[in-house]
């Protein structure tokens, strides 16, 4: 059974940085599109960043230039580097892996809270 385990997140001040990590139980990331998503209170889960299996990256407009998605196949890991965090960024962040439709993950991490304070 494929499992995605997240780490990172926590509390940071406005303008600060955080790095989220997502480790897969197998080498699923090499055969999947991967992504980071977030869900704020009372909101739907939205795409933050996507990376196809060939390395093409796309970002939500709200995070372009501030967030970077990356992948380390040797470590079965996907990362989200978040810089210059803003008041609209706090949410629960999830990593996901898609094998059928880009952006529609079949496998999910457990979620990690990101909180931004003034």
KOLBA-128486 format. One record per residue: residue in three letters; x, y, z of N, C-alpha, C in turn; residue number from 1. Coordinates in pm, 1 decimal. Layout:
% KOLBA-128486
PT   residu         nx         ny         nz        cax        cay        caz         cx         cy         cz   num
PT      ALA          X          Y          Z          X          Y          Z          X          Y          Z   NUM
...
//
This chain:
% KOLBA-128486
PT   residu         nx         ny         nz        cax        cay        caz         cx         cy         cz   num
PT      UNK       84.7     -118.5        0.0        0.0        0.0        0.0       88.6      124.0        0.0     1
PT      UNK       55.6      216.9      -87.1      134.8      338.8      -99.0       97.9      435.3       11.5     2
PT      UNK      198.8      488.5       76.5      177.3      588.4      180.1      264.7      708.7      154.3     3
PT      UNK      209.0      826.4      178.1      282.7      951.5      170.6      286.9     1010.9      310.9     4
PT      UNK      405.6     1039.3      358.3      421.9     1091.5      493.3      484.6     1229.5      485.7     5
PT      UNK      415.4     1325.8      540.7      460.0     1463.9      535.5      533.2     1505.0      662.9     6
PT      UNK      619.3     1603.5      646.7      683.8     1666.8      760.1      709.7     1812.8      726.1     7
PT      UNK      747.7     1887.9      826.6      765.8     2031.0      807.0      641.3     2105.5      850.5     8
PT      UNK      629.1     2227.1      811.3      515.8     2308.3      853.5      539.9     2366.7      989.8     9
PT      UNK      436.4     2430.9     1045.1      447.0     2491.1     1176.2      414.2     2638.6     1171.6    10
PT      UNK      471.4     2711.7     1266.0      442.9     2854.0     1282.4      560.6     2937.0     1233.5    11
PT      UNK      530.9     3039.1     1155.5      635.1     3127.3     1105.2      578.3     3267.8     1096.3    12
PT      UNK      662.9     3365.8     1101.6      618.2     3504.0     1090.1      595.8     3541.9      943.9    13
PT      UNK      516.6     3643.9      924.0      498.6     3697.1      789.1      635.1     3728.1      728.7    14
PT      UNK      649.8     3690.1      603.7      776.2     3711.7      535.5      877.8     3601.4      556.3    15
PT      UNK      846.0     3509.1      644.0      936.9     3399.8      672.1      927.1     3285.7      572.2    16
PT      UNK     1001.0     3179.6      600.3     1007.5     3065.8      508.9      983.1     2935.1      583.5    17
PT      UNK      929.8     2840.0      510.4      912.5     2704.4      559.4      935.8     2607.9      444.4    18
PT      UNK      975.1     2487.6      480.1      991.5     2382.5      379.9      911.1     2260.5      421.2    19
PT      UNK      824.3     2218.8      332.2      745.9     2098.6      354.5      808.5     1982.4      279.5    20
PT      UNK      802.1     1865.0      341.0      856.0     1744.8      279.0      749.1     1636.9      273.0    21
PT      UNK      760.6     1551.9      174.0      665.8     1442.5      156.9      745.2     1321.9      107.8    22
PT      UNK      743.6     1216.4      185.7      818.3     1095.6      151.7      720.4      983.1      119.6    23
PT      UNK      745.5      915.1        8.5      659.3      804.6      -32.1      716.5      671.0       15.7    24
PT      UNK      628.0      575.9       37.3      670.7      445.5       84.4      741.3      366.7      -24.3    25
PT      UNK      721.5      404.0     -149.7      789.5      339.0     -260.4      830.9      442.9     -361.2    26
PT      UNK      870.6      398.6     -477.8      919.6      492.0     -579.0      806.6      543.9     -666.5    27
PT      UNK      693.5      574.1     -604.5      577.2      617.0     -680.0      598.4      750.0     -749.3    28
PT      UNK      680.3      836.3     -688.7      695.5      970.0     -745.5      762.3      966.4     -882.8    29
PT      UNK      836.4      862.6     -912.2      903.0      855.0    -1042.1      804.7      821.6    -1154.2    30
PT      UNK      685.9      771.5    -1117.7      587.8      734.8    -1219.2      458.4      811.4    -1202.2    31
PT      UNK      466.1      921.7    -1128.4      346.1      999.1    -1100.0      371.3     1147.6    -1117.9    32
PT      UNK      264.6     1218.4    -1145.7      267.7     1362.8    -1127.7      248.6     1389.2     -978.5    33
PT      UNK      312.5     1491.5     -928.2      303.2     1520.3     -786.8      255.9     1662.9     -766.6    34
PT      UNK      204.4     1688.1     -649.4      155.1     1822.9     -624.5      141.4     1853.4     -477.3    35
PT      UNK      132.0     1979.5     -451.3      100.4     2029.7     -319.0      -32.0     2105.5     -327.4    36
PT      UNK     -113.7     2085.3     -226.4     -245.5     2143.2     -220.1     -263.3     2204.9      -81.7    37
PT      UNK     -359.3     2293.9      -70.3     -386.8     2348.8       61.6     -536.3     2371.9       80.2    38
PT      UNK     -574.8     2365.7      206.9     -715.0     2384.8      242.1     -723.4     2473.7      364.3    39
PT      UNK     -780.6     2592.1      345.4     -801.8     2683.2      455.6     -933.3     2654.4      524.3    40
PT      UNK     -955.9     2714.9      640.8    -1081.0     2692.8      715.8    -1203.4     2728.3      631.8    41
PT      UNK    -1294.8     2636.3      619.2    -1417.1     2660.9      544.7    -1400.4     2669.8      394.5    42
PT      UNK    -1284.1     2630.1      346.0    -1256.8     2640.1      202.2    -1232.9     2502.5      141.8    43
PT      UNK    -1239.0     2497.9       11.4    -1207.5     2375.0      -58.4    -1056.1     2358.0      -71.0    44
PT      UNK    -1015.0     2236.2      -96.9     -873.4     2208.6     -118.4     -835.1     2257.3     -258.0    45
PT      UNK     -731.8     2340.4     -264.1     -688.7     2398.8     -390.2     -546.5     2356.0     -425.0    46
PT      UNK     -518.1     2358.4     -552.3     -382.6     2329.6     -598.8     -291.2     2447.1     -566.9    47
PT      UNK     -175.6     2417.1     -512.6      -71.9     2518.0     -488.3       36.8     2506.7     -595.1    48
PT      UNK       85.5     2386.6     -615.8      193.1     2363.9     -712.7      184.1     2221.4     -764.5    49
PT      UNK      212.5     2205.8     -892.5      211.6     2074.3     -955.5      342.8     2052.4    -1029.0    50
PT      UNK      383.8     1927.1    -1035.5      504.4     1891.0    -1110.2      476.6     1759.7    -1181.9    51
PT      UNK      486.7     1761.6    -1313.0      461.3     1639.4    -1388.0      579.3     1543.8    -1374.2    52
PT      UNK      556.2     1421.3    -1418.5      662.6     1320.9    -1406.1      783.9     1354.1    -1492.6    53
PT      UNK      766.8     1444.4    -1588.8      881.8     1485.3    -1670.2      940.0     1617.4    -1622.0    54
PT      UNK      885.0     1671.5    -1514.6      946.3     1786.5    -1451.9      884.5     1921.8    -1479.7    55
PT      UNK      775.4     1926.7    -1554.0      709.9     2053.8    -1580.2      637.1     2101.5    -1454.5    56
PT      UNK      657.7     2226.2    -1419.0      601.4     2280.8    -1296.3      498.7     2389.5    -1326.6    57
PT      UNK      393.7     2390.4    -1249.4      295.2     2498.3    -1255.0      259.7     2538.8    -1113.4    58
PT      UNK      222.8     2664.0    -1098.8      193.0     2719.4     -966.9       62.0     2798.1     -970.6    59
PT      UNK       -3.6     2801.5     -857.0     -116.5     2891.8     -841.6      -64.8     3034.5     -850.8    60
PT      UNK     -144.1     3123.5     -906.1      -98.6     3262.5     -922.1      -58.3     3325.3     -789.6    61
PT      UNK     -126.9     3287.4     -684.2     -102.1     3349.3     -553.7       33.4     3312.7     -494.6    62
PT      UNK       97.8     3209.1     -545.3      226.0     3167.2     -487.1      342.0     3176.8     -585.4    63
PT      UNK      315.1     3216.9     -707.4      421.8     3227.1     -806.8      531.0     3320.8     -759.8    64
PT      UNK      654.2     3276.6     -776.4      767.3     3356.9     -734.6      802.6     3343.0     -587.5    65
PT      UNK      716.7     3277.0     -511.3      743.4     3259.6     -367.9      760.9     3112.3     -329.2    66
PT      UNK      688.0     3025.0     -393.3      693.2     2882.6     -360.8      763.6     2806.6     -472.9    67
PT      UNK      831.8     2699.4     -434.1      899.8     2614.9     -532.2      875.9     2468.4     -499.4    68
PT      UNK      827.9     2394.1     -596.6      810.6     2250.4     -580.9      931.4     2180.1     -641.4    69
PT      UNK      975.3     2073.9     -573.2     1089.0     1998.6     -624.5     1072.6     1852.1     -585.5    70
PT      UNK     1153.8     1769.9     -648.1     1143.1     1625.5     -626.3     1282.5     1565.2     -622.1    71
PT      UNK     1301.8     1470.2     -533.4     1427.1     1395.3     -524.7     1391.5     1247.9     -539.8    72
PT      UNK     1409.2     1196.8     -661.0     1372.0     1058.6     -686.9     1448.1      959.2     -602.4    73
PT      UNK     1574.5      988.1     -575.4     1655.6      896.8     -496.6     1605.7      881.0     -354.0    74
PT      UNK     1539.3      983.2     -304.9     1486.1      980.5     -169.0     1335.3      960.0     -167.7    75
PT      UNK     1276.4      935.8     -285.4     1129.7      921.5     -294.9     1058.8     1037.6     -226.3    76
PT      UNK     1107.0     1156.5     -249.2     1057.6     1272.6     -175.4     1018.4     1386.1     -268.0    77
PT      UNK      922.0     1462.7     -220.9      879.1     1584.6     -287.8      880.8     1695.7     -183.6    78
PT      UNK      917.6     1814.1     -226.2      931.8     1925.7     -133.5      853.1     2046.9     -181.9    79
PT      UNK      818.1     2131.1      -87.4      762.0     2261.2     -119.6      835.1     2364.5      -35.5    80
PT      UNK      915.9     2444.6     -101.6      985.1     2554.2      -35.3      895.6     2676.0      -43.1    81
PT      UNK      862.7     2731.0       71.2      771.7     2845.3       78.1      847.4     2964.3      136.1    82
PT      UNK      859.9     3068.4       57.2      929.1     3189.8      100.2      832.1     3307.1      103.2    83
PT      UNK      869.0     3408.6      180.0      788.0     3529.8      188.7      641.2     3497.2      217.4    84
PT      UNK      619.9     3422.7      322.7      484.8     3379.1      355.8      396.5     3498.4      390.0    85
PT      UNK      271.7     3488.9      343.2      178.5     3600.3      354.6       54.9     3559.6      434.7    86
PT      UNK      -27.6     3657.6      471.5     -147.8     3626.4      551.6     -243.3     3529.1      484.3    87
PT      UNK     -241.1     3520.3      351.8     -333.3     3430.5      283.2     -281.4     3287.0      273.5    88
PT      UNK     -159.2     3263.3      322.7      -99.5     3130.2      310.1     -136.2     3029.2      418.2    89
PT      UNK     -176.0     3068.3      537.4     -208.1     2968.7      639.6     -316.1     2872.2      594.8    90
PT      UNK     -289.2     2743.3      614.3     -381.6     2638.9      572.0     -322.7     2505.5      613.3    91
PT      UNK     -398.5     2401.2      589.7     -342.3     2266.8      597.2     -292.5     2231.9      458.2    92
PT      UNK     -168.4     2193.0      450.9     -106.0     2161.3      323.3      -95.2     2010.3      307.0    93
PT      UNK     -125.9     1964.3      187.2     -122.9     1821.9      156.2      -35.7     1796.9       34.0    94
PT      UNK       40.1     1690.5       35.6      104.4     1644.4      -86.4       17.5     1537.1     -149.1    95
PT      UNK       27.8     1525.8     -278.9      -52.6     1428.1     -349.5       21.3     1373.2     -469.6    96
PT      UNK      -13.8     1253.4     -508.6       44.5     1190.1     -626.2      -66.9     1145.2     -719.1    97
PT      UNK      -49.6     1177.7     -848.2     -152.4     1147.0     -947.9      -92.6     1056.2    -1054.3    98
PT      UNK     -165.0      952.1    -1088.5     -119.1      865.0    -1195.9     -212.9      867.2    -1316.0    99
PT      UNK     -328.1      931.2    -1298.9     -426.2      932.3    -1407.8     -446.1     1074.7    -1460.7   100
PT      UNK     -487.8     1163.9    -1374.7     -517.8     1301.1    -1413.9     -432.7     1396.5    -1331.6   101
PT      UNK     -356.5     1480.7    -1400.1     -273.5     1579.7    -1331.6     -360.4     1667.5    -1244.2   102
PT      UNK     -319.6     1680.5    -1118.0     -394.5     1765.1    -1026.7     -506.8     1695.4     -954.8   103
PT      UNK     -532.0     1571.4     -990.4     -636.0     1493.2     -923.2     -567.8     1373.6     -858.3   104
PT      UNK     -523.2     1393.4     -735.9     -438.6     1293.6     -670.6     -518.1     1171.7     -626.7   105
PT      UNK     -456.5     1056.7     -642.8     -514.0      933.6     -590.3     -456.0      899.5     -452.8   106
PT      UNK     -336.0      953.2     -428.1     -267.6      925.5     -303.1     -239.1     1057.9     -233.4   107
PT      UNK     -261.7     1057.9     -101.9     -249.2     1181.4      -25.4     -162.3     1162.7       98.2   108
PT      UNK      -89.7     1271.4      130.2      -24.5     1276.2      259.5     -125.8     1308.8      367.8   109
PT      UNK      -81.8     1307.2      491.2     -174.0     1324.4      603.4     -208.7     1470.1      629.4   110
PT      UNK     -137.1     1562.4      566.1     -162.3     1704.3      587.7      -74.9     1760.2      698.5   111
PT      UNK      -37.1     1884.6      681.2       41.6     1951.7      783.2       -2.0     2097.7      791.1   112
PT      UNK      -11.0     2148.4      912.8      -60.5     2283.1      933.7       51.4     2385.1      913.3   113
PT      UNK       19.6     2489.9      839.7      109.2     2604.4      825.1       36.2     2725.8      882.5   114
PT      UNK       99.9     2789.1      979.0       43.0     2906.4     1045.0      139.6     3022.5     1029.1   115
PT      UNK       85.5     3137.5      995.4      166.7     3256.1      975.0      119.9     3363.7     1071.8   116
PT      UNK      213.2     3422.2     1142.7      178.4     3522.9     1242.8      245.1     3655.9     1210.1   117
PT      UNK      190.5     3759.9     1265.0      248.2     3894.1     1243.9      354.1     3924.5     1347.5   118
//
